[in-house]
Protein backbone atom coordinates (compact mmCIF):
# COMPACT_ATOMS: atom_id res chain seq x y z
CA UNK A 1 0.00 0.00 0.00
CA UNK A 2 2.80 2.40 0.93
CA UNK A 3 4.56 1.90 -2.40
CA UNK A 4 1.38 2.73 -4.34
CA UNK A 5 0.96 5.92 -2.30
CA UNK A 6 4.56 6.80 -3.07
CA UNK A 7 3.96 6.37 -6.80
CA UNK A 8 0.88 8.57 -6.54
CA UNK A 9 2.86 11.31 -4.81
CA UNK A 10 5.54 11.16 -7.48
CA UNK A 11 2.95 11.59 -10.20
CA UNK A 12 1.19 14.34 -8.26
CA UNK A 13 4.46 16.18 -7.78
CA UNK A 14 5.25 16.21 -11.48
CA UNK A 15 2.39 18.64 -11.98
CA UNK A 16 4.28 21.22 -9.96
CA UNK A 17 8.02 20.59 -10.12
CA UNK A 18 10.07 19.03 -12.89
CA UNK A 19 11.80 15.82 -11.90
CA UNK A 20 15.26 17.40 -12.06
CA UNK A 21 14.45 20.69 -10.35
CA UNK A 22 16.92 21.62 -7.60
CA UNK A 23 18.87 18.37 -7.91
CA UNK A 24 22.63 18.79 -8.27
CA UNK A 25 25.61 16.58 -8.90
CA UNK A 26 28.80 17.39 -7.01
CA UNK A 27 30.21 19.22 -10.05
CA UNK A 28 27.03 21.29 -10.49
CA UNK A 29 26.83 22.22 -6.81
CA UNK A 30 30.51 23.13 -6.69
CA UNK A 31 30.18 25.31 -9.80
CA UNK A 32 27.22 27.08 -8.16
CA UNK A 33 29.29 27.83 -5.07
CA UNK A 34 31.82 29.70 -7.23
CA UNK A 35 29.16 31.36 -9.35
CA UNK A 36 27.45 32.75 -6.23
CA UNK A 37 30.77 33.49 -4.51
CA UNK A 38 29.84 31.37 -1.50
CA UNK A 39 32.59 30.60 0.97
CA UNK A 40 32.92 27.97 3.68
CA UNK A 41 31.37 29.35 6.86
CA UNK A 42 33.41 29.54 10.04
CA UNK A 43 32.00 28.22 13.32
CA UNK A 44 31.46 30.46 16.32
CA UNK A 45 33.06 30.14 19.73
CA UNK A 46 30.70 27.29 20.68
CA UNK A 47 31.57 25.29 17.57
CA UNK A 48 28.21 25.97 15.93
CA UNK A 49 27.98 27.56 12.48
CA UNK A 50 25.19 30.00 11.62
CA UNK A 51 22.95 29.02 8.73
CA UNK A 52 22.38 31.42 5.83
CA UNK A 53 18.58 31.23 6.00
CA UNK A 54 18.30 32.32 9.65
CA UNK A 55 17.24 28.81 10.69
CA UNK A 56 19.41 28.21 13.70
CA UNK A 57 22.98 26.93 13.57
CA UNK A 58 24.72 23.78 12.38
CA UNK A 59 26.90 21.77 14.73
CA UNK A 60 29.81 19.51 13.82
CA UNK A 61 29.53 17.61 17.11
CA UNK A 62 28.01 14.16 16.62
CA UNK A 63 25.13 13.11 18.85
CA UNK A 64 23.88 9.58 19.57
CA UNK A 65 21.44 9.39 16.64
CA UNK A 66 24.05 10.71 14.19
CA UNK A 67 26.55 8.05 15.22
CA UNK A 68 23.95 5.29 14.93
CA UNK A 69 22.94 6.59 11.48
CA UNK A 70 26.55 6.50 10.27
CA UNK A 71 27.03 3.00 11.64
CA UNK A 72 23.83 1.60 10.11
CA UNK A 73 24.18 3.48 6.82
CA UNK A 74 27.71 2.41 5.94
CA UNK A 75 27.74 0.99 2.41
CA UNK A 76 24.06 1.78 1.87
CA UNK A 77 21.92 4.38 0.09
CA UNK A 78 21.22 7.06 2.68
CA UNK A 79 19.52 10.44 2.96
CA UNK A 80 20.02 13.37 5.30
CA UNK A 81 17.24 15.93 5.70
CA UNK A 82 18.36 19.43 6.69
CA UNK A 83 22.03 18.54 6.30
CA UNK A 84 23.19 22.15 5.90
CA UNK A 85 26.96 22.31 5.30
CA UNK A 86 27.47 18.55 5.08
CA UNK A 87 29.38 17.67 8.27
CA UNK A 88 27.62 14.30 8.61
CA UNK A 89 27.99 13.68 4.88
CA UNK A 90 31.76 14.17 5.04
CA UNK A 91 32.09 11.69 7.89
CA UNK A 92 29.95 9.14 6.04
CA UNK A 93 32.19 9.44 2.98
CA UNK A 94 35.31 9.18 5.12
CA UNK A 95 34.19 5.96 6.81
CA UNK A 96 33.22 4.36 3.49
CA UNK A 97 36.54 5.00 1.73
CA UNK A 98 37.76 1.47 2.39
CA UNK A 99 34.77 0.16 0.45
CA UNK A 100 35.41 2.17 -2.72
CA UNK A 101 37.47 -0.57 -4.34
CA UNK A 102 34.78 -3.16 -3.62
CA UNK A 103 32.15 -0.84 -5.13
CA UNK A 104 30.24 -0.97 -1.83
CA UNK A 105 30.73 2.64 -0.85
CA UNK A 106 27.94 4.65 0.75
CA UNK A 107 25.66 6.59 -1.61
CA UNK A 108 24.75 9.83 0.11
CA UNK A 109 21.95 12.28 -0.66
CA UNK A 110 22.29 15.59 1.16
CA UNK A 111 19.14 17.72 1.26
CA UNK A 112 18.35 21.12 2.69
CA UNK A 113 15.76 23.87 2.32
CA UNK A 114 18.41 26.37 1.20
CA UNK A 115 20.36 25.56 -1.95
CA UNK A 116 23.24 27.78 -0.80
CA UNK A 117 23.96 25.37 2.05
CA UNK A 118 24.25 22.53 -0.45
CA UNK A 119 26.64 24.51 -2.63
CA UNK A 120 28.84 25.26 0.39
CA UNK A 121 28.72 21.58 1.34
CA UNK A 122 30.10 20.76 -2.11
CA UNK A 123 32.84 23.34 -1.48
CA UNK A 124 33.66 21.61 1.81
CA UNK A 125 33.82 18.27 0.02
CA UNK A 126 36.14 19.75 -2.59
CA UNK A 127 38.44 21.05 0.14
CA UNK A 128 38.60 17.65 1.84
CA UNK A 129 39.48 16.00 -1.47
CA UNK A 130 42.22 18.56 -2.13
CA UNK A 131 43.62 17.90 1.35
CA UNK A 132 43.61 14.14 0.61
CA UNK A 133 41.32 13.65 3.60
CA UNK A 134 38.88 12.10 1.12
CA UNK A 135 39.48 10.15 -2.08
CA UNK A 136 38.61 11.81 -5.40
CA UNK A 137 36.02 9.09 -5.95
CA UNK A 138 34.03 10.42 -2.99
CA UNK A 139 32.57 13.08 -5.29
CA UNK A 140 30.75 10.35 -7.21
CA UNK A 141 29.00 9.09 -4.09
CA UNK A 142 27.01 12.28 -3.46
CA UNK A 143 23.91 14.03 -4.77
CA UNK A 144 22.54 17.34 -3.49
CA UNK A 145 18.80 18.06 -3.40
CA UNK A 146 16.87 21.12 -2.26
CA UNK A 147 13.61 19.87 -0.77
CA UNK A 148 10.93 20.72 1.78
CA UNK A 149 10.01 17.43 3.44
CA UNK A 150 6.62 18.78 4.55
CA UNK A 151 5.40 19.20 0.94
CA UNK A 152 4.08 16.14 -0.91
CA UNK A 153 4.78 17.60 -4.35
CA UNK A 154 8.47 18.03 -3.51
CA UNK A 155 9.36 14.55 -2.28
CA UNK A 156 9.15 13.32 -5.87
CA UNK A 157 12.73 14.61 -6.14
CA UNK A 158 13.77 11.82 -3.79
CA UNK A 159 13.96 8.03 -4.09
CA UNK A 160 13.72 5.44 -1.33
CA UNK A 161 16.61 4.89 1.05
CA UNK A 162 18.07 2.36 3.46
CA UNK A 163 18.54 5.02 6.13
CA UNK A 164 17.41 8.59 6.76
CA UNK A 165 18.75 11.09 9.29
CA UNK A 166 16.87 14.22 10.39
CA UNK A 167 18.88 16.26 12.85
CA UNK A 168 17.46 19.20 14.82
CA UNK A 169 14.90 20.13 12.16
CA UNK A 170 11.52 19.33 13.70
CA UNK A 171 11.46 22.35 16.02
CA UNK A 172 10.85 24.55 12.97
CA UNK A 173 7.59 22.72 12.20
CA UNK A 174 4.05 23.17 13.40
CA UNK A 175 2.34 19.98 14.65
CA UNK A 176 0.51 19.73 11.30
CA UNK A 177 3.79 20.01 9.38
CA UNK A 178 5.40 17.39 11.59
CA UNK A 179 2.59 14.94 10.86
CA UNK A 180 3.06 15.49 7.12
CA UNK A 181 6.83 15.16 7.36
CA UNK A 182 6.60 11.84 9.20
CA UNK A 183 4.12 10.48 6.61
CA UNK A 184 6.54 11.44 3.85
CA UNK A 185 9.55 9.99 5.67
CA UNK A 186 7.78 6.64 5.88
CA UNK A 187 7.35 6.66 2.09
CA UNK A 188 11.03 7.51 1.58
CA UNK A 189 12.30 4.48 3.48
CA UNK A 190 12.87 1.10 1.88
CA UNK A 191 11.33 -1.88 3.68
CA UNK A 192 13.58 -2.72 6.66
CA UNK A 193 15.09 0.75 6.36
CA UNK A 194 15.71 2.80 9.48
CA UNK A 195 15.25 6.43 10.40
CA UNK A 196 17.31 8.38 12.93
CA UNK A 197 16.00 11.57 14.55
CA UNK A 198 17.51 14.19 16.84
CA UNK A 199 15.05 16.79 18.15
CA UNK A 200 15.14 19.56 20.73
CA UNK A 201 13.45 18.99 24.07
CA UNK A 202 12.11 21.82 26.28
CA UNK A 203 14.94 21.11 28.75
CA UNK A 204 17.37 23.68 27.36
CA UNK A 205 18.75 26.37 29.66
CA UNK A 206 17.94 29.25 27.33
CA UNK A 207 14.27 28.19 27.27
CA UNK A 208 13.85 27.48 30.98
CA UNK A 209 11.01 29.98 31.19
CA UNK A 210 8.84 27.60 29.15
CA UNK A 211 9.47 24.45 31.21
CA UNK A 212 6.75 25.04 33.87
CA UNK A 213 4.15 25.68 31.15
CA UNK A 214 5.32 22.64 29.22
CA UNK A 215 5.04 20.40 32.29
CA UNK A 216 1.58 21.80 33.03
CA UNK A 217 0.49 20.87 29.51
CA UNK A 218 1.92 17.37 29.90
CA UNK A 219 -0.07 16.93 33.11
CA UNK A 220 -3.17 18.14 31.28
CA UNK A 221 -2.67 15.52 28.56
CA UNK A 222 -2.21 17.97 25.66
CA UNK A 223 -1.21 16.31 22.37
CA UNK A 224 1.70 18.59 21.54
CA UNK A 225 2.71 20.12 24.90
CA UNK A 226 5.92 21.57 23.46
CA UNK A 227 4.30 23.70 20.75
CA UNK A 228 4.80 27.46 21.05
CA UNK A 229 2.98 29.85 18.72
CA UNK A 230 5.46 32.65 19.31
CA UNK A 231 8.87 32.03 20.86
CA UNK A 232 9.00 35.59 22.20
CA UNK A 233 6.41 34.66 24.84
CA UNK A 234 8.86 32.37 26.61
CA UNK A 235 12.28 33.95 26.27
CA UNK A 236 13.93 37.10 27.55
CA UNK A 237 16.17 38.78 25.00
CA UNK A 238 19.52 40.11 26.25
CA UNK A 239 22.90 41.01 24.81
CA UNK A 240 24.00 37.40 25.30
CA UNK A 241 21.09 35.91 23.36
CA UNK A 242 22.44 33.95 20.37
CA UNK A 243 21.65 35.22 16.89
CA UNK A 244 19.92 31.95 15.97
CA UNK A 245 17.32 32.68 18.66
CA UNK A 246 16.75 36.37 17.97
CA UNK A 247 16.23 35.51 14.30
CA UNK A 248 13.29 33.25 15.25
CA UNK A 249 11.81 35.28 18.10
CA UNK A 250 8.42 35.81 16.42
CA UNK A 251 8.12 32.35 14.88
CA UNK A 252 6.50 29.14 16.08
CA UNK A 253 8.61 26.54 17.85
CA UNK A 254 8.05 22.84 18.54
CA UNK A 255 9.84 21.18 21.44
CA UNK A 256 9.47 17.41 21.59
CA UNK A 257 9.71 14.68 24.20
CA UNK A 258 10.03 10.88 23.88
CA UNK A 259 6.34 10.18 24.36
CA UNK A 260 5.17 12.73 21.76
CA UNK A 261 7.81 11.77 19.21
CA UNK A 262 7.20 8.04 19.62
CA UNK A 263 3.43 8.46 19.24
CA UNK A 264 3.62 10.40 15.98
CA UNK A 265 6.00 7.87 14.40
CA UNK A 266 3.98 4.85 15.52
CA UNK A 267 0.80 6.52 14.28
CA UNK A 268 2.39 6.73 10.83
CA UNK A 269 3.47 3.12 10.52
CA UNK A 270 6.97 3.01 12.04
CA UNK A 271 8.20 0.45 14.54
CA UNK A 272 10.08 2.47 17.15
CA UNK A 273 13.32 0.84 18.31
CA UNK A 274 14.62 3.57 20.64
CA UNK A 275 13.21 6.85 21.86
CA UNK A 276 14.71 8.71 24.79
CA UNK A 277 16.20 11.91 26.17
CA UNK A 278 19.95 12.34 25.66
CA UNK A 279 22.34 15.12 26.74
CA UNK A 280 23.90 17.79 24.56
CA UNK A 281 26.57 16.56 22.18
CA UNK A 282 28.72 19.63 22.92
CA UNK A 283 29.65 21.60 26.05
CA UNK A 284 27.63 24.76 26.47
CA UNK A 285 26.73 26.80 29.55
CA UNK A 286 24.13 28.56 27.42
CA UNK A 287 22.24 25.39 26.47
CA UNK A 288 22.98 22.74 29.12
CA UNK A 289 20.10 22.16 31.55
CA UNK A 290 19.97 18.70 33.13
CA UNK A 291 21.05 16.11 30.55
CA UNK A 292 17.68 15.95 28.78
CA UNK A 293 18.42 18.57 26.12
CA UNK A 294 17.82 16.35 23.07
CA UNK A 295 15.32 13.65 22.18
CA UNK A 296 16.48 10.88 19.86
CA UNK A 297 14.36 8.37 18.00
CA UNK A 298 15.42 5.33 15.97
CA UNK A 299 12.65 3.53 14.09
CA UNK A 300 12.28 1.11 11.20
CA UNK A 301 9.88 0.47 8.37
CA UNK A 302 8.96 -3.17 8.55
CA UNK A 303 8.66 -5.22 5.38
CA UNK A 304 5.08 -5.92 4.26
Secondary structure, 3 states (H helix, E strand, C coil): CHHHHHHHHHHHHCCCCCCCCCEEEHHHHHHHHHHCCCCCCCCCCCCEEECCCCCCEEECCCCHHHHHHHHHHCCCEEEEECCCCCHHHHHHHHHCHHHCCCCCCCEEEEEECCHHHHHHHHHHHHHHHHCCCCCHHHHHHEEEEECCCCCCCCHHHCCCEEEEEEECCHHHCCHHHHHHHHHHHHHHEEEEEEEEEEEECCCCHHHHHHHHHHHHHHHCCCCCCCEECCHHHHCCCCCCCCHHHHCCCCCCEECCCHHHHHHHHHHCCCEEEEEEEECCCCCCCCCCCCCCCEEEEEEECCCC
